[in-house]
Amino acid sequence: ANEELYLLNEKLRTEISQRIKAEEELKSYKDYLHDVIKERTTELIEKAKKLDYAQFLAHIGNWELDYKTQRLLCSDNFFSILTIQQKHFPSSVEGLLQYVHPYDKESLMAFLYPKEEVLNFETVEVRFLNETGNIKYTLLRAERTFDQDGKLIRSSGILQDLTKIRQAEEEVRSNEEKFRKI
């Protein structure tokens, strides 16, 4: 009986020892994964900051529309270009339409919801009215993603600020008219 107890005790010690070793390995692996995640998160945050800065310099913002959920995601610079406060913006096409110039709503809807399969890249110019009523001239460019059945599942792209360009063009036209009258 003592020998049997001794063998069971040794078996239990071995199992405990193995379990402690496995727990130490798991903790070590968990610490390693935590460090990797922290490092990668820091890298992603830095890349996002660089992307935001590049978008700011280029006067572009990015957007993505998921057709299944109808959720419209836009970058901070998208809102900055339109001078719209992001907190007032519902993440939907309907929310975006609130700011679209009345004459451009139909062309924006045709751009976002094409009736047939379109080229992968497509552009449309749209005027937006910001919260103060000022017009922002923009160019939207989309890349389309389709499922195996050819159904549109996502559009993503950029919004480029054309306001200064369109204002300069208008000023040139105005000056040309003045010179013609002279």
N, C-alpha and C positions, 0 to 999 in steps of 0.2 A: 504494500500500500504506500509506503514511504517512497519507494522507487517510482511508482506511478505518479505520485504527487510531485516528485522532483522533475520528472519528464514533462509533466503538464506546466510546471512553473518555468522551466527552460523554454518550452514552446511559447508560453505567454511572453516571456522576456524578449524572445526573438521577434515575435509579432509586434510588440511595443517598439522595439528598436527599429524595425523596418518601417513602422508607421511614423515614427519621429523623423526618420530620414526622408521619407516621402513628403511629409509636411514641410520640412526644411527646403526640399527641392521645389515644392509648389510655391512656398513663400519667396524663394529666390527668383523663380520664374515670374511670379506676380509682380515683384519689385522691378524686374527687367522690363516687363510689358508696360508697367506704369511709367517708367522712364522713357520708353520708346513712344508711348502715346503722348506724353508731355512734350517731348522733342518735336514730334510730327505736328502736334497742335500749334506749337510756337511757329514752326515753319509755315503752316497754312495761314496763320494770322498775319505773318509778315508778307506772304504772297498776296493775301487779300488787300493789305494796305498798299502794296505796290500796284496792284490792279486798279484800286480806287484812285490812286494818284495818277496813273496813266490815263484812266478814263477822264479824270478832271482836266488834265492837260490837253487831251484830244477832243474835249467837248462831246463825249459820248457817254451813254449809259447802257446797261444791258437789261434784258427782260426775257421771261420765259412763260409760256402759256401751256398749261396741262389741260388738254381737251376733256379728259375723263372727269377731273375734279373742277374744271373751269377756274382754277386758281391761277392768277397772274402775279408772278414774282418780278420785282423790279429792283435794280441796284439803287444805292443812295444817290448816285450821280444822275440817274434817270429823273428822280424827283427834284434834284438840284437844278437841272437844266430847265425843267418845266416850272420851277419856283412854286412847287406844290409841297405842302407839308405832308410828309409820309404818314403821320399819325391820323390824318383826315382821309386817307385813301383806302377804300375797301379793296382788297386784293382780288379784283375781278375785272372783267371787260366792262361790265356795267359801271363800275367805279371809274374806270378810265374814260368812258364815254361822257361822263359829267364834265370833263375838261376839254373835250374835242370841239373844235369850231363846228357849228351846225352844218356848214357846207361840206365838211370833210368826214362826217360820221359814216356815210354810206361807203365811201372808198376805204375807210379803215375797217369796217365790218367785212367788206369783200376781201380785203387783204388778210384779215385774221381767220375768216371762215370761207375759204375758196370753195366754189361749187364742184370743182373737179380737181383731179391731181394736177398740181402745178410744178413748175421747176423748183428745184431744191432751194435756190436763193431767189428772193423776190424783194422789191423795194416799193415804198409808197411815201409820198410827201403828205404830211398831216400838220395842220395848224392846231395848236392847243391854246386855250384861254386859261391863264392861271387864276389864282384866287383874287387877284387885283384887277382882272379883266385885260391884262396885257397879252398880246399875241406872241406865241413862240412858234417859229417855223422849224419843223423837224423832218428828218428822213428816217423812216423805219426800215430796217433790213431784217429779213427772216430766213432762217434755215429750218426746213421742215423735216419731221421724223414721222415715218409711216410704219404701221405694223405689217405683218406678213400678208394680210388681206388688202393692203393698200389704203387702209384707213388712217387718217391723220390723227396722231396721238400727241404730238408736241410741236410747238414752234418756239424757237428761241432766236434772239438776235440783238441788234443794237438800235439805239435811238441816237441820232446825231443832231446836234444843234446847228441849224442853218440860219438862225435869226439874224446874225450880223451880216451874213452874205446877202440875204433877201432884203435887208434894210439898205445895204450899200447899193444893190441893184435898183431899188426904188429911188434912191437919191440920184443915181446916174440918169434914170429915165426922167426924173423931174428936172434935172439940170439941162438935159437935152431939149426938153420942151421949152424951157425958158430961153435957151439960145436960139431956137427956131423962131421964136416970137420977135427976137431982136433984129 
